[in-house]
Amino acid sequence: MWLSDFRLVLADRVIDRGALRIEDGLIAEIREEPVADADVIGHGLILMPGMIDMHGDMIERELEPRPNVPMPMEMGLRDLDRKLAGTGVTTAYAAVSFSPGSTYGHLRSYDHTSAMIRALRAHRQHLLVDHKVHARFEVTFPAALAVVQELIAEGSVDLISLCDHTPGQGQYRNLEIHLANVAKAKGISLDEAAATVQARIEEKKRTVGDLAATLKAISQHCALHGVPLASHDDDTIAKVALMQELGARISEFPVTIEAAREARTRGLYNAMGAPNALRGMSYSGNLSAREAHEEGVLDILAADYHPSAMLPAVLVLARADRGGLAAAARLVTLNPARVLGLEDRGELREGLRADLIIADDGDVGYVRATFSRGRLIYSDGGVSIPVTRASFG
């Protein structure tokens, strides 16, 4: 199947009026000019690789749209899958958490999170998007090492991140803001919130020796089995250094520009949220993704909690990037593919998977169609695509 007269977004440049051929689910040929009698005519629309989201928090919201109102797991997975396809995400890492003491309670317990991972694994072949598992572990979770070993042995996890949401550092380094948020979320007074927060701080102090040993053991196990490791909410140069020494390849959501600079210096990829980049600010008052981009230390954009922000964020950053759209698109395609070891996707290149997006860049940008392995998995009807040559699953 030929797609012609598109702006082809390659890894290093954009072909203004090019053509691309799909065969057997792969990119078979790329041309610098339109071809005659093509199956799909782009009329100047964007054709770029499908987006790779290394961190999406949306699964919990689909499974429990309101607190304590659970929906069938299969239905939640199906609905999330369709939303991702409609936003141009073709590879999605579901960021599931083992953090029973968090605000989300049972949703991040061992039993619930394990059930989510196994359900996703069981239904993966029936879904439109290529779903993978990003398991997030609170470093204070006592069973973290045992669960990591269990999941890796099952082949159920594709990325592991180590998180520390202890108040007073990382994402919650501003205690005044954190106390107000805890009080609001739990419906308690500021004094009660302060007591809860202080208890968490004291608990970490009591277990600091055990935490160091657990972190080292987890990192060694990940390295042994080739599972990528990420740090989370790095706020100091010292924390970045520690995580890099443990083998982390990615610094997720660095909260200060100093931490982001240090991560880049040490060879880590900095990943930040697309909603942050689109809005121009962090909702929690931390580092702006646009500031990181301007400094040249932003490597990856992730959906975080809102996949619809990914394409618009790329388009916003493309206007300020010296490399234009090609450079901005790498933040959601080639860069995550490289660091996550996905050698078969992430760019428009002959022989790679035909994971593709047709989009326009009007207003905030719109995904018009999405292909996974050359199969049409989403269309808004705005582009004529012969159903006999590319059908929905």
TANOR-V861457 format. One record per residue. N is the residue number from 1. RES is the residue in three letters. OMEGA is omega in degrees with one decimal (* if undefined). Layout:
n=N res=RES omega=OMEGA
n=N res=RES omega=OMEGA
//
This chain:
n=1 res=MET omega=178.2
n=2 res=TRP omega=169.7
n=3 res=LEU omega=-170.1
n=4 res=SER omega=179.5
n=5 res=ASP omega=175.4
n=6 res=PHE omega=166.3
n=7 res=ARG omega=-176.8
n=8 res=LEU omega=-178.0
n=9 res=VAL omega=176.7
n=10 res=LEU omega=-177.5
n=11 res=ALA omega=-174.2
n=12 res=ASP omega=-178.7
n=13 res=ARG omega=177.6
n=14 res=VAL omega=172.9
n=15 res=ILE omega=-171.7
n=16 res=ASP omega=-179.1
n=17 res=ARG omega=-175.8
n=18 res=GLY omega=-179.5
n=19 res=ALA omega=-178.1
n=20 res=LEU omega=179.7
n=21 res=ARG omega=176.7
n=22 res=ILE omega=176.4
n=23 res=GLU omega=178.0
n=24 res=ASP omega=175.9
n=25 res=GLY omega=-177.8
n=26 res=LEU omega=172.2
n=27 res=ILE omega=-173.6
n=28 res=ALA omega=-175.3
n=29 res=GLU omega=175.4
n=30 res=ILE omega=177.7
n=31 res=ARG omega=-176.8
n=32 res=GLU omega=-178.6
n=33 res=GLU omega=178.6
n=34 res=PRO omega=175.5
n=35 res=VAL omega=178.9
n=36 res=ALA omega=174.6
n=37 res=ASP omega=178.2
n=38 res=ALA omega=179.4
n=39 res=ASP omega=-178.6
n=40 res=VAL omega=179.7
n=41 res=ILE omega=-173.9
n=42 res=GLY omega=-177.7
n=43 res=HIS omega=175.0
n=44 res=GLY omega=176.0
n=45 res=LEU omega=178.8
n=46 res=ILE omega=169.3
n=47 res=LEU omega=-176.1
n=48 res=MET omega=178.6
n=49 res=PRO omega=171.9
n=50 res=GLY omega=-175.7
n=51 res=MET omega=179.3
n=52 res=ILE omega=-179.6
n=53 res=ASP omega=-176.8
n=54 res=MET omega=-178.1
n=55 res=HIS omega=176.9
n=56 res=GLY omega=-176.5
n=57 res=ASP omega=-165.8
n=58 res=MET omega=-170.6
n=59 res=ILE omega=-179.1
n=60 res=GLU omega=-179.4
n=61 res=ARG omega=178.3
n=62 res=GLU omega=-178.0
n=63 res=LEU omega=179.4
n=64 res=GLU omega=-174.0
n=65 res=PRO omega=171.2
n=66 res=ARG omega=-177.7
n=67 res=PRO omega=177.2
n=68 res=ASN omega=175.0
n=69 res=VAL omega=-176.4
n=70 res=PRO omega=174.4
n=71 res=MET omega=177.6
n=72 res=PRO omega=-175.4
n=73 res=MET omega=-179.4
n=74 res=GLU omega=179.3
n=75 res=MET omega=178.3
n=76 res=GLY omega=178.4
n=77 res=LEU omega=179.5
n=78 res=ARG omega=-177.6
n=79 res=ASP omega=177.5
n=80 res=LEU omega=-179.6
n=81 res=ASP omega=-179.2
n=82 res=ARG omega=177.6
n=83 res=LYS omega=179.6
n=84 res=LEU omega=178.8
n=85 res=ALA omega=-179.0
n=86 res=GLY omega=177.5
n=87 res=THR omega=176.8
n=88 res=GLY omega=176.5
n=89 res=VAL omega=-179.8
n=90 res=THR omega=172.9
n=91 res=THR omega=-173.0
n=92 res=ALA omega=174.8
n=93 res=TYR omega=178.9
n=94 res=ALA omega=-178.1
n=95 res=ALA omega=-179.7
n=96 res=VAL omega=-168.9
n=97 res=SER omega=168.9
n=98 res=PHE omega=-175.6
n=99 res=SER omega=-173.3
n=100 res=PRO omega=-179.3
n=101 res=GLY omega=-176.4
n=102 res=SER omega=177.8
n=103 res=THR omega=-176.5
n=104 res=TYR omega=171.9
n=105 res=GLY omega=-171.8
n=106 res=HIS omega=-179.4
n=107 res=LEU omega=-178.4
n=108 res=ARG omega=175.5
n=109 res=SER omega=179.6
n=110 res=TYR omega=-175.8
n=111 res=ASP omega=-175.9
n=112 res=HIS omega=-178.9
n=113 res=THR omega=177.2
n=114 res=SER omega=178.7
n=115 res=ALA omega=177.7
n=116 res=MET omega=-178.3
n=117 res=ILE omega=-177.7
n=118 res=ARG omega=176.9
n=119 res=ALA omega=179.0
n=120 res=LEU omega=179.3
n=121 res=ARG omega=-177.3
n=122 res=ALA omega=-175.0
n=123 res=HIS omega=-173.1
n=124 res=ARG omega=-176.0
n=125 res=GLN omega=-178.7
n=126 res=HIS omega=-175.8
n=127 res=LEU omega=-176.1
n=128 res=LEU omega=-175.8
n=129 res=VAL omega=175.4
n=130 res=ASP omega=-175.4
n=131 res=HIS omega=176.7
n=132 res=LYS omega=-174.9
n=133 res=VAL omega=173.1
n=134 res=HIS omega=-177.5
n=135 res=ALA omega=-178.2
n=136 res=ARG omega=-178.0
n=137 res=PHE omega=168.7
n=138 res=GLU omega=-178.2
n=139 res=VAL omega=178.4
n=140 res=THR omega=179.2
n=141 res=PHE omega=-171.1
n=142 res=PRO omega=-174.8
n=143 res=ALA omega=-172.4
n=144 res=ALA omega=-176.3
n=145 res=LEU omega=-178.7
n=146 res=ALA omega=-179.2
n=147 res=VAL omega=175.9
n=148 res=VAL omega=-179.8
n=149 res=GLN omega=179.9
n=150 res=GLU omega=-177.2
n=151 res=LEU omega=179.5
n=152 res=ILE omega=178.8
n=153 res=ALA omega=178.6
n=154 res=GLU omega=-172.3
n=155 res=GLY omega=-174.0
n=156 res=SER omega=-176.0
n=157 res=VAL omega=-176.1
n=158 res=ASP omega=-179.4
n=159 res=LEU omega=178.2
n=160 res=ILE omega=173.8
n=161 res=SER omega=-179.6
n=162 res=LEU omega=-174.1
n=163 res=CYS omega=173.7
n=164 res=ASP omega=-179.3
n=165 res=HIS omega=174.6
n=166 res=THR omega=-180.0
n=167 res=PRO omega=176.7
n=168 res=GLY omega=178.0
n=169 res=GLN omega=178.3
n=170 res=GLY omega=-177.9
n=171 res=GLN omega=-174.5
n=172 res=TYR omega=-178.7
n=173 res=ARG omega=175.0
n=174 res=ASN omega=-174.2
n=175 res=LEU omega=-179.4
n=176 res=GLU omega=178.1
n=177 res=ILE omega=-178.1
n=178 res=HIS omega=179.4
n=179 res=LEU omega=179.3
n=180 res=ALA omega=180.0
n=181 res=ASN omega=178.6
n=182 res=VAL omega=179.7
n=183 res=ALA omega=-179.3
n=184 res=LYS omega=-176.6
n=185 res=ALA omega=-176.4
n=186 res=LYS omega=-179.3
n=187 res=GLY omega=-178.8
n=188 res=ILE omega=-179.6
n=189 res=SER omega=177.7
n=190 res=LEU omega=178.6
n=191 res=ASP omega=177.9
n=192 res=GLU omega=177.6
n=193 res=ALA omega=179.9
n=194 res=ALA omega=179.1
n=195 res=ALA omega=178.6
n=196 res=THR omega=-179.2
n=197 res=VAL omega=-179.2
n=198 res=GLN omega=178.1
n=199 res=ALA omega=178.8
n=200 res=ARG omega=179.3
n=201 res=ILE omega=-178.9
n=202 res=GLU omega=179.6
n=203 res=GLU omega=179.2
n=204 res=LYS omega=179.3
n=205 res=LYS omega=-178.0
n=206 res=ARG omega=-173.9
n=207 res=THR omega=-172.4
n=208 res=VAL omega=178.6
n=209 res=GLY omega=178.4
n=210 res=ASP omega=-178.9
n=211 res=LEU omega=-179.0
n=212 res=ALA omega=179.7
n=213 res=ALA omega=179.3
n=214 res=THR omega=178.5
n=215 res=LEU omega=-178.8
n=216 res=LYS omega=-178.7
n=217 res=ALA omega=178.3
n=218 res=ILE omega=-178.0
n=219 res=SER omega=178.9
n=220 res=GLN omega=-179.9
n=221 res=HIS omega=177.6
n=222 res=CYS omega=-179.7
n=223 res=ALA omega=-178.5
n=224 res=LEU omega=-175.1
n=225 res=HIS omega=175.2
n=226 res=GLY omega=177.4
n=227 res=VAL omega=-179.3
n=228 res=PRO omega=-178.7
n=229 res=LEU omega=178.5
n=230 res=ALA omega=168.9
n=231 res=SER omega=-173.3
n=232 res=HIS omega=175.8
n=233 res=ASP omega=176.9
n=234 res=ASP omega=-177.1
n=235 res=ASP omega=-179.1
n=236 res=THR omega=176.3
n=237 res=ILE omega=-178.7
n=238 res=ALA omega=-179.7
n=239 res=LYS omega=177.4
n=240 res=VAL omega=179.6
n=241 res=ALA omega=179.8
n=242 res=LEU omega=-176.5
n=243 res=MET omega=177.4
n=244 res=GLN omega=178.0
n=245 res=GLU omega=177.8
n=246 res=LEU omega=176.7
n=247 res=GLY omega=178.3
n=248 res=ALA omega=177.0
n=249 res=ARG omega=-173.7
n=250 res=ILE omega=170.3
n=251 res=SER omega=-178.1
n=252 res=GLU omega=172.5
n=253 res=PHE omega=175.1
n=254 res=PRO omega=-172.7
n=255 res=VAL omega=175.5
n=256 res=THR omega=179.4
n=257 res=ILE omega=178.2
n=258 res=GLU omega=178.8
n=259 res=ALA omega=179.7
n=260 res=ALA omega=178.2
n=261 res=ARG omega=-179.0
n=262 res=GLU omega=178.4
n=263 res=ALA omega=179.2
n=264 res=ARG omega=179.6
n=265 res=THR omega=-177.3
n=266 res=ARG omega=175.7
n=267 res=GLY omega=176.3
n=268 res=LEU omega=173.3
n=269 res=TYR omega=175.6
n=270 res=ASN omega=178.3
n=271 res=ALA omega=178.9
n=272 res=MET omega=-173.5
n=273 res=GLY omega=175.2
n=274 res=ALA omega=176.3
n=275 res=PRO omega=176.7
n=276 res=ASN omega=-179.3
n=277 res=ALA omega=-178.9
n=278 res=LEU omega=-178.4
n=279 res=ARG omega=-178.4
n=280 res=GLY omega=-179.1
n=281 res=MET omega=174.4
n=282 res=SER omega=-179.6
n=283 res=TYR omega=180.0
n=284 res=SER omega=175.7
n=285 res=GLY omega=180.0
n=286 res=ASN omega=-174.1
n=287 res=LEU omega=175.3
n=288 res=SER omega=177.3
n=289 res=ALA omega=178.1
n=290 res=ARG omega=176.9
n=291 res=GLU omega=178.2
n=292 res=ALA omega=178.8
n=293 res=HIS omega=179.4
n=294 res=GLU omega=179.3
n=295 res=GLU omega=-179.8
n=296 res=GLY omega=-178.5
n=297 res=VAL omega=175.7
n=298 res=LEU omega=-176.2
n=299 res=ASP omega=-173.9
n=300 res=ILE omega=169.0
n=301 res=LEU omega=177.6
n=302 res=ALA omega=-179.7
n=303 res=ALA omega=-174.1
n=304 res=ASP omega=-179.0
n=305 res=TYR omega=-173.1
n=306 res=HIS omega=-176.2
n=307 res=PRO omega=178.6
n=308 res=SER omega=-178.7
n=309 res=ALA omega=-170.7
n=310 res=MET omega=179.5
n=311 res=LEU omega=177.7
n=312 res=PRO omega=178.9
n=313 res=ALA omega=176.5
n=314 res=VAL omega=-178.2
n=315 res=LEU omega=177.2
n=316 res=VAL omega=-178.6
n=317 res=LEU omega=179.5
n=318 res=ALA omega=-178.8
n=319 res=ARG omega=-178.5
n=320 res=ALA omega=-175.1
n=321 res=ASP omega=179.0
n=322 res=ARG omega=177.4
n=323 res=GLY omega=175.9
n=324 res=GLY omega=-175.4
n=325 res=LEU omega=-179.1
n=326 res=ALA omega=-179.1
n=327 res=ALA omega=-179.7
n=328 res=ALA omega=-179.9
n=329 res=ALA omega=178.8
n=330 res=ARG omega=-179.1
n=331 res=LEU omega=-177.7
n=332 res=VAL omega=-176.9
n=333 res=THR omega=-172.4
n=334 res=LEU omega=-177.1
n=335 res=ASN omega=176.3
n=336 res=PRO omega=178.6
n=337 res=ALA omega=-178.3
n=338 res=ARG omega=-173.8
n=339 res=VAL omega=-179.5
n=340 res=LEU omega=176.2
n=341 res=GLY omega=179.8
n=342 res=LEU omega=-172.4
n=343 res=GLU omega=-175.6
n=344 res=ASP omega=-176.4
n=345 res=ARG omega=174.0
n=346 res=GLY omega=176.6
n=347 res=GLU omega=174.5
n=348 res=LEU omega=-179.2
n=349 res=ARG omega=-178.1
n=350 res=GLU omega=179.3
n=351 res=GLY omega=179.0
n=352 res=LEU omega=177.8
n=353 res=ARG omega=176.0
n=354 res=ALA omega=170.0
n=355 res=ASP omega=-167.7
n=356 res=LEU omega=172.3
n=357 res=ILE omega=165.2
n=358 res=ILE omega=-175.5
n=359 res=ALA omega=168.7
n=360 res=ASP omega=-176.8
n=361 res=ASP omega=174.9
n=362 res=GLY omega=-178.7
n=363 res=ASP omega=-179.5
n=364 res=VAL omega=-179.0
n=365 res=GLY omega=-177.3
n=366 res=TYR omega=171.6
n=367 res=VAL omega=-179.4
n=368 res=ARG omega=178.6
n=369 res=ALA omega=179.0
n=370 res=THR omega=177.2
n=371 res=PHE omega=171.7
n=372 res=SER omega=-174.5
n=373 res=ARG omega=177.2
n=374 res=GLY omega=-179.2
n=375 res=ARG omega=178.8
n=376 res=LEU omega=179.6
n=377 res=ILE omega=175.5
n=378 res=TYR omega=172.0
n=379 res=SER omega=174.8
n=380 res=ASP omega=178.8
n=381 res=GLY omega=-177.1
n=382 res=GLY omega=178.8
n=383 res=VAL omega=-179.8
n=384 res=SER omega=179.9
n=385 res=ILE omega=-177.1
n=386 res=PRO omega=-178.3
n=387 res=VAL omega=179.0
n=388 res=THR omega=-177.8
n=389 res=ARG omega=-179.5
n=390 res=ALA omega=-173.1
n=391 res=SER omega=176.8
n=392 res=PHE omega=175.3
n=393 res=GLY omega=*
//
